[in-house]
Amino acid sequence: MIRLYRYGDDPDRQIFARQAETADVSAAVKEILAAVEQRGDAAVLEYGRCFDGAAPEQLEADAAAIEKAREAVGEDFLQLLERAAGNIRAYHAMQRREGFEIRRPDGVILGERILPLRRAGLYVPGGTAAYPSTVLMNVIPAKIAGCEEVVLVSPPTCGGEIHPAILAAASVAGADRIFRCGGAQAIAALAFGTETIPAADKITGPGNVYVAEAKRQVFGRVAIDMIAGPSEILIIADGEADPTEVSADLLSQAEHDKNASAVLVTDSESLAAAVQAELERQIPLLPRKEIARASVDNNGKIILTEDLLQAARIADRLAPEHVELCVKEPCVLFEKIRSAGSVFLGRYCPEALGDYYAGPNHTLPTGGTARFSSALSVDDFIRKTQYIYYTEKALKEEAPDIAAFARREGLEAHARSALVRFDREVIQ
C-alpha cells in the first residue's frame, strides 16, 4: 500500500527519499563502445544477436519496410499519428528562434547566428515494447530546427524488423534514415559512425540502463539530451479532487517502471484515505499490475500538508518530471511552481495528454534535474555562433581597456595582441 506521510511530523529524509534498483554496467558498456568504434557494423550486428536475439540482413530499413509497416498498423492508427504529429509540430514551431545583430554608431557589429545541427541521432526503445510517441517527440523538433539529416535507431524484434508502429511513426514524423539496432551498440554507432550508420552531432531519446550509460560515456564525443531516469509524477490535489481520477493518474506513471515515482501531495485527509483505498482497487485491474505494484510500494507517497502553498513548496523541492494541479484554481497555484518538467493544469488535464497528443514534448528532466534543465525542444537541435566586427578606430579606442583586463589576469600575449596593431614597440 502507498505510504502516507505528514509533512512536518515525519522526517524529511523519509518524505523525500527514493528507492531505485541500480546496476553498474559501466564496464560492460565501455567494452561495447570500444568494439563498435573499432569494428563498426560487425560489432553492432554481433551485439544485436547477443542482446536482441536478432541480426537483420541489413541494418537500414528501406522504403519497402516502411510501407509494409504503414500497412500493418492500419489507416486509423496512421491518422491518429498524423493528428498527434500536427499538435506537436504546431507547438514546437513556436520554439523557432532567430539570431540577432547589434550595429553600433562606431561601426562595430556584434551578433549571433542560429544554425541547426547537421545530423541528429535519435534512439527509440523497441523490441517487445514500442513507443511511437517517442518517435514523434524526438524527430519533429529536430526537423523543425532544420537538421540536414535525422537518423533514427531502434532495436528489432526477434524477427529482425523494427516494430511497425515505430516505423510508421518515423515516416509520419519525417525521419530521414532508420536503422535496425538498439542498446549500447546503437549509441556507439551514432557516436562514432560505422560503415553503414553515420555519426551524429547529438544523440537524444530514452532507453534502458545500458543506453543511459552509453550516452553518459560518449558525451563529449557527441552531445546528448539528458540521462533519463525513472518516470515521475507529482499530483497536488485539494479536497474536491476525485480520488478515482487521481489514482488513475498516479498509476499512469507507476506502470512505466518498478522504479517510477508516483506522489500525491494534498491538504485533505479524506482525499488521502480515499486514494489509498482506490489505488488498491485499481492496481489489480492493470495489465502491468506487477510493475505498478512495485512502483507504488517502493516509491509511492501521499504527503499531507497544511495547505496548498506548502504543497507547492514540496513540489519545487522534488522538482519532478510531471506535476498535475488537480485543484480549484490551478492557474493561481501554477505561479508558485518553479521547478517541474511539465505542468498539467486542472482536473481535465491528465499527464497522458502530454505523453501523446497535446503538443508539448514528453522528453522531460527527471530525478530533480528540473531545477536546472528543461524539456526536449527545438533548442536541443540548434547551435549558436557569435560574431564580432570592429573598425580600426573602434579597436584603437578600446585596446587599452582590453590590455588592462588581460594584464590583470596575467596574460601578456593577450594584451599585446590588442595593442600591437597600433604600437609595434609592445612586442620589442
C-alpha positions as CSV (number, residue, x, y, z in Angstrom):
1,M,0.0,0.0,0.0
2,I,1.2,3.5,-0.7
3,R,2.8,5.2,2.2
4,L,1.2,8.2,3.9
5,Y,3.4,11.0,5.4
6,R,2.5,14.2,7.3
7,Y,4.8,17.0,6.3
8,G,6.4,18.5,9.4
9,D,5.8,15.4,11.5
10,D,7.7,12.8,9.6
11,P,11.4,13.2,8.9
12,D,12.3,14.9,5.6
13,R,14.7,12.1,4.8
14,Q,11.8,9.7,4.6
15,I,9.4,12.0,2.8
16,F,12.0,12.9,0.1
17,A,13.8,9.5,-0.1
18,R,13.6,7.5,-3.2
19,Q,14.5,3.8,-3.7
20,A,15.8,2.6,-7.0
21,E,17.5,-0.6,-8.1
22,T,20.8,0.3,-9.7
23,A,23.2,-1.8,-11.7
24,D,26.7,-0.9,-12.5
25,V,27.0,-1.6,-16.2
26,S,29.8,0.9,-16.9
27,A,32.5,-1.8,-17.7
28,A,30.2,-3.7,-20.0
29,V,29.2,-0.6,-21.8
30,K,32.8,0.6,-22.2
31,E,33.6,-2.7,-23.8
32,I,30.7,-2.4,-26.3
33,L,31.6,1.1,-27.2
34,A,35.2,0.2,-27.9
35,A,34.2,-2.8,-30.0
36,V,31.8,-0.7,-32.2
37,E,34.4,2.0,-32.6
38,Q,37.0,-0.5,-33.7
39,R,34.8,-3.0,-35.7
40,G,31.8,-1.0,-36.8
41,D,28.9,-2.8,-38.3
42,A,30.3,-6.2,-37.5
43,A,30.2,-5.4,-33.7
44,V,26.7,-3.8,-34.0
45,L,25.4,-7.0,-35.5
46,E,27.2,-9.2,-33.1
47,Y,25.8,-7.5,-30.1
48,G,22.4,-7.4,-31.7
49,R,22.4,-11.2,-32.0
50,C,23.6,-11.4,-28.4
51,F,21.2,-9.0,-26.7
52,D,18.2,-8.7,-29.1
53,G,18.2,-12.2,-30.5
54,A,18.2,-10.7,-33.9
55,A,20.7,-9.9,-36.7
56,P,18.8,-8.2,-39.6
57,E,20.0,-8.9,-43.1
58,Q,20.6,-5.2,-43.5
59,L,20.9,-2.5,-40.8
60,E,19.0,0.2,-42.7
61,A,15.2,0.0,-43.1
62,D,14.3,0.7,-46.7
63,A,11.2,2.3,-48.2
64,A,9.6,-1.2,-48.7
65,A,9.9,-2.0,-45.0
66,I,8.4,1.4,-44.0
67,E,5.5,0.9,-46.4
68,K,4.9,-2.6,-45.1
69,A,4.8,-1.2,-41.5
70,R,2.3,1.5,-42.5
71,E,0.1,-1.1,-44.0
72,A,0.5,-3.3,-40.8
73,V,-0.6,-0.5,-38.4
74,G,-3.7,0.4,-40.5
75,E,-5.2,3.6,-41.6
76,D,-6.9,4.5,-38.3
77,F,-3.6,4.5,-36.4
78,L,-1.8,6.4,-39.2
79,Q,-4.5,9.1,-38.9
80,L,-4.0,9.2,-35.2
81,L,-0.3,9.6,-35.6
82,E,-0.9,12.5,-38.1
83,R,-3.3,14.3,-35.6
84,A,-0.8,13.9,-32.8
85,A,2.1,15.0,-35.0
86,G,0.1,18.1,-36.1
87,N,-0.3,19.2,-32.5
88,I,3.4,18.5,-31.7
89,R,4.5,20.4,-34.9
90,A,2.3,23.4,-34.1
91,Y,3.7,23.6,-30.5
92,H,7.3,23.2,-31.4
93,A,7.1,25.6,-34.4
94,M,6.7,28.4,-31.8
95,Q,10.1,27.5,-30.4
96,R,12.0,28.5,-33.5
97,R,14.2,31.4,-32.9
98,E,16.2,33.9,-35.0
99,G,19.6,35.3,-34.5
100,F,20.3,38.9,-33.7
101,E,22.7,41.7,-34.7
102,I,23.8,44.9,-33.0
103,R,25.2,47.7,-35.1
104,R,26.8,50.4,-33.0
105,P,27.3,54.0,-34.2
106,D,31.1,53.5,-34.3
107,G,30.8,50.7,-36.9
108,V,31.1,47.8,-34.6
109,I,28.9,44.8,-35.4
110,L,28.0,42.1,-32.8
111,G,25.7,39.3,-33.5
112,E,24.6,35.7,-33.1
113,R,23.7,33.2,-35.8
114,I,21.3,30.3,-35.1
115,L,22.3,27.2,-37.1
116,P,20.7,23.7,-36.9
117,L,22.9,20.7,-36.1
118,R,23.9,18.8,-39.3
119,R,22.8,15.4,-38.1
120,A,20.6,14.4,-35.1
121,G,20.7,10.8,-33.9
122,L,17.6,9.6,-32.2
123,Y,17.2,6.5,-30.1
124,V,13.8,4.9,-29.7
125,P,13.2,1.9,-27.4
126,G,11.7,-1.1,-29.2
127,G,11.5,-4.8,-29.1
128,T,8.5,-6.1,-27.1
129,A,7.6,-2.5,-26.1
130,A,7.0,0.0,-28.8
131,Y,6.7,3.8,-28.2
132,P,5.8,5.6,-31.4
133,S,5.1,8.7,-29.3
134,T,8.8,8.9,-28.6
135,V,9.5,8.9,-32.3
136,L,7.2,12.0,-32.8
137,M,8.6,13.8,-29.7
138,N,12.2,13.4,-30.9
139,V,12.0,13.6,-34.7
140,I,9.6,16.5,-35.1
141,P,11.6,19.2,-33.1
142,A,14.8,18.1,-34.9
143,K,13.1,18.6,-38.3
144,I,11.6,21.9,-37.2
145,A,15.1,23.0,-36.2
146,G,16.3,22.3,-39.7
147,C,18.7,19.4,-39.2
148,E,20.1,18.3,-42.5
149,E,19.6,14.7,-41.6
150,V,17.6,13.0,-38.8
151,V,18.8,9.4,-38.2
152,L,16.7,7.0,-36.0
153,V,17.9,3.8,-34.4
154,S,15.6,1.2,-32.7
155,P,16.1,-2.4,-31.7
156,P,14.5,-5.0,-33.9
157,T,12.2,-7.8,-32.6
158,C,13.3,-11.4,-32.7
159,G,12.1,-11.4,-36.3
160,G,14.7,-8.9,-37.3
161,E,12.4,-6.0,-38.0
162,I,11.7,-2.8,-36.1
163,H,8.2,-2.7,-34.6
164,P,5.8,-1.5,-37.3
165,A,4.3,1.3,-35.1
166,I,7.8,2.8,-34.7
167,L,8.5,2.6,-38.5
168,A,5.1,4.1,-39.2
169,A,5.6,7.0,-36.7
170,A,9.1,7.6,-38.2
171,S,7.5,8.0,-41.6
172,V,4.9,10.4,-40.3
173,A,7.4,12.5,-38.4
174,G,9.9,12.7,-41.3
175,A,12.9,10.7,-40.2
176,D,15.5,10.6,-43.0
177,R,17.1,7.2,-42.3
178,I,16.2,4.4,-39.9
179,F,18.4,1.6,-38.6
180,R,17.7,-1.7,-37.0
181,C,19.8,-1.7,-33.9
182,G,19.5,-0.9,-30.3
183,G,21.2,-0.9,-26.9
184,A,24.6,0.5,-26.1
185,Q,25.8,-0.7,-29.6
186,A,23.4,1.7,-31.3
187,I,24.5,4.6,-29.2
188,A,28.1,3.7,-30.1
189,A,27.2,3.6,-33.8
190,L,25.6,7.1,-33.6
191,A,28.6,8.4,-31.6
192,F,31.5,7.0,-33.7
193,G,29.8,6.1,-37.0
194,T,30.1,2.8,-38.8
195,E,30.3,1.6,-42.4
196,T,26.5,1.9,-42.6
197,I,25.4,4.2,-39.7
198,P,26.5,7.8,-39.9
199,A,27.9,9.6,-36.8
200,A,25.6,12.1,-35.3
201,D,26.3,15.5,-33.7
202,K,23.8,14.9,-30.9
203,I,22.0,11.8,-29.5
204,T,18.6,12.1,-27.9
205,G,16.0,9.6,-26.7
206,P,15.4,7.3,-23.7
207,G,16.5,3.8,-23.1
208,N,17.4,1.2,-20.6
209,V,20.4,1.3,-18.2
210,Y,22.8,0.3,-20.9
211,V,21.6,3.0,-23.2
212,A,21.7,5.6,-20.5
213,E,25.3,4.6,-19.5
214,A,26.4,4.6,-23.1
215,K,25.1,8.1,-23.6
216,R,26.9,9.1,-20.4
217,Q,30.2,7.7,-21.7
218,V,30.0,9.2,-25.3
219,F,29.1,12.6,-24.0
220,G,31.9,14.9,-25.1
221,R,32.4,13.0,-28.3
222,V,28.9,13.9,-29.2
223,A,26.2,15.9,-27.4
224,I,23.3,14.2,-25.6
225,D,19.9,15.5,-24.4
226,M,19.9,14.1,-20.9
227,I,20.4,11.0,-18.8
228,A,16.8,9.9,-18.3
229,G,15.8,8.4,-15.0
230,P,12.6,6.5,-14.0
231,S,9.3,8.3,-14.7
232,E,7.9,10.6,-12.0
233,I,4.5,12.2,-11.4
234,L,3.5,14.5,-8.5
235,I,-0.1,15.5,-8.1
236,I,-1.2,18.4,-6.0
237,A,-4.9,17.9,-5.2
238,D,-7.4,19.6,-3.0
239,G,-10.4,18.1,-1.1
240,E,-12.6,18.5,-4.2
241,A,-10.5,16.2,-6.4
242,D,-11.9,12.9,-7.5
243,P,-9.9,10.0,-5.9
244,T,-10.7,7.7,-8.8
245,E,-9.2,10.1,-11.3
246,V,-6.2,11.0,-9.1
247,S,-5.4,7.3,-8.6
248,A,-5.6,6.6,-12.3
249,D,-3.2,9.5,-13.0
250,L,-0.7,8.2,-10.3
251,L,-0.8,4.8,-11.9
252,S,-0.2,6.2,-15.4
253,Q,3.4,6.7,-14.3
254,A,3.7,3.8,-11.9
255,E,3.0,1.3,-14.7
256,H,6.1,2.5,-16.5
257,D,8.8,1.1,-14.3
258,K,9.3,-0.6,-10.9
259,N,11.4,2.4,-10.0
260,A,8.9,5.0,-11.1
261,S,7.7,7.5,-8.6
262,A,4.0,8.5,-8.0
263,V,3.4,11.1,-5.4
264,L,0.2,12.8,-4.2
265,V,0.5,16.0,-2.1
266,T,-2.7,17.1,-0.6
267,D,-4.2,19.2,2.3
268,S,-7.2,16.8,2.5
269,E,-7.0,13.8,4.8
270,S,-10.2,12.4,3.4
271,L,-8.8,12.5,-0.2
272,A,-5.6,10.9,1.0
273,A,-7.5,8.0,2.6
274,A,-9.7,7.6,-0.5
275,V,-6.7,7.5,-2.8
276,Q,-5.0,4.9,-0.7
277,A,-8.1,2.6,-1.0
278,E,-8.7,3.4,-4.7
279,L,-5.1,2.5,-5.6
280,E,-5.6,-0.9,-4.0
281,R,-8.7,-1.4,-6.1
282,Q,-7.2,-0.2,-9.4
283,I,-3.8,-1.8,-9.3
284,P,-5.0,-5.5,-9.8
285,L,-7.0,-4.4,-12.8
286,L,-3.9,-3.3,-14.8
287,P,-2.2,-5.5,-17.4
288,R,1.1,-4.2,-15.9
289,K,0.0,-4.7,-12.3
290,E,3.2,-6.2,-11.1
291,I,5.2,-3.2,-12.2
292,A,2.7,-0.8,-10.8
293,R,2.5,-2.6,-7.5
294,A,6.3,-2.5,-7.1
295,S,6.4,1.2,-8.0
296,V,3.7,2.2,-5.6
297,D,5.1,0.1,-2.8
298,N,8.7,1.3,-3.3
299,N,8.4,4.9,-4.3
300,G,4.7,5.9,-4.0
301,K,3.9,8.5,-1.4
302,I,1.0,10.6,-0.1
303,I,2.2,13.7,1.6
304,L,-0.3,15.6,3.8
305,T,0.3,19.3,4.1
306,E,-1.2,22.2,6.0
307,D,-2.3,24.0,2.8
308,L,-1.7,24.1,-1.0
309,L,1.1,26.7,-0.8
310,Q,3.1,24.2,1.3
311,A,2.3,21.6,-1.3
312,A,3.7,23.8,-4.0
313,R,6.9,24.2,-1.9
314,I,7.3,20.5,-1.7
315,A,6.8,20.1,-5.4
316,D,9.5,22.6,-6.0
317,R,11.9,20.8,-3.7
318,L,11.3,17.5,-5.5
319,A,11.4,19.2,-9.0
320,P,9.6,16.3,-10.6
321,E,9.2,15.3,-14.3
322,H,5.4,15.8,-14.3
323,V,3.2,18.0,-12.0
324,E,-0.6,17.8,-12.1
325,L,-2.5,20.6,-10.3
326,C,-5.9,19.0,-9.6
327,V,-7.2,22.0,-7.7
328,K,-10.0,24.5,-8.0
329,E,-7.7,27.3,-9.2
330,P,-4.8,25.7,-11.0
331,C,-3.5,28.8,-12.7
332,V,-3.1,30.6,-9.4
333,L,-1.2,27.7,-7.9
334,F,0.9,27.4,-11.1
335,E,2.5,30.7,-10.3
336,K,4.1,29.1,-7.2
337,I,5.6,26.2,-9.2
338,R,9.1,26.9,-10.5
339,S,10.8,23.5,-10.8
340,A,9.0,21.0,-12.9
341,G,9.5,19.4,-16.3
342,S,5.8,19.9,-17.4
343,V,2.8,21.1,-15.5
344,F,-0.8,20.0,-16.2
345,L,-3.4,22.5,-15.1
346,G,-6.8,21.5,-13.8
347,R,-9.0,18.4,-13.4
348,Y,-9.3,17.6,-17.1
349,C,-5.6,17.5,-17.9
350,P,-4.2,14.0,-17.2
351,E,-0.5,13.5,-17.8
352,A,-1.2,11.2,-20.7
353,L,-2.2,14.3,-22.7
354,G,1.4,15.4,-22.6
355,D,2.7,11.9,-23.4
356,Y,0.9,11.6,-26.7
357,Y,-1.2,14.3,-28.0
358,A,-1.4,17.9,-26.7
359,G,1.8,19.1,-28.3
360,P,4.4,19.9,-25.6
361,N,7.3,17.4,-25.5
362,H,7.2,14.4,-23.3
363,T,11.0,14.0,-23.0
364,L,11.5,15.7,-19.7
365,P,14.1,16.1,-16.9
366,T,13.9,13.5,-14.1
367,G,15.5,12.9,-10.7
368,G,15.2,16.5,-9.6
369,T,17.1,17.9,-12.6
370,A,14.1,20.1,-13.5
371,R,15.7,22.5,-11.1
372,F,18.2,23.4,-13.9
373,S,17.1,21.7,-17.1
374,S,14.1,21.7,-19.5
375,A,12.0,19.6,-21.8
376,L,13.4,18.5,-25.1
377,S,12.8,21.2,-27.7
378,V,13.9,22.8,-30.9
379,D,16.7,24.4,-28.9
380,D,18.2,21.0,-28.5
381,F,18.9,20.7,-32.2
382,I,20.5,24.1,-32.9
383,R,23.8,25.7,-32.1
384,K,24.6,29.4,-31.8
385,T,27.6,31.1,-33.4
386,Q,28.7,34.5,-32.1
387,Y,30.4,37.0,-34.4
388,I,32.2,40.3,-34.0
389,Y,33.3,43.0,-36.4
390,Y,35.4,46.0,-35.2
391,T,36.6,49.0,-37.2
392,E,40.2,50.2,-36.8
393,K,39.0,53.3,-34.9
394,A,36.8,51.3,-32.5
395,L,39.6,48.8,-31.7
396,K,42.1,51.6,-31.2
397,E,39.8,53.3,-28.6
398,E,39.2,50.1,-26.7
399,A,42.6,48.3,-27.0
400,P,43.9,49.9,-23.7
401,D,40.9,48.5,-21.8
402,I,41.4,45.1,-23.3
403,A,45.1,45.1,-22.5
404,A,44.5,46.3,-18.9
405,F,42.0,43.4,-18.4
406,A,44.3,40.9,-19.9
407,R,47.3,42.0,-17.7
408,R,45.1,41.8,-14.6
409,E,44.7,38.1,-15.5
410,G,48.5,37.7,-16.1
411,L,48.1,37.1,-19.9
412,E,50.5,39.5,-21.5
413,A,50.2,38.0,-25.0
414,H,46.5,38.8,-24.9
415,A,47.3,42.4,-24.1
416,R,49.9,42.7,-26.8
417,S,47.6,41.2,-29.5
418,A,45.2,44.1,-28.8
419,L,47.9,46.8,-28.7
420,V,50.3,45.7,-31.5
421,R,48.1,46.9,-34.3
422,F,48.8,50.5,-33.1
423,D,52.1,50.2,-31.3
424,R,54.9,47.9,-32.5
425,E,57.0,48.6,-29.5
426,V,54.9,46.4,-27.3
427,I,56.5,43.3,-29.0
428,Q,60.1,44.6,-29.0
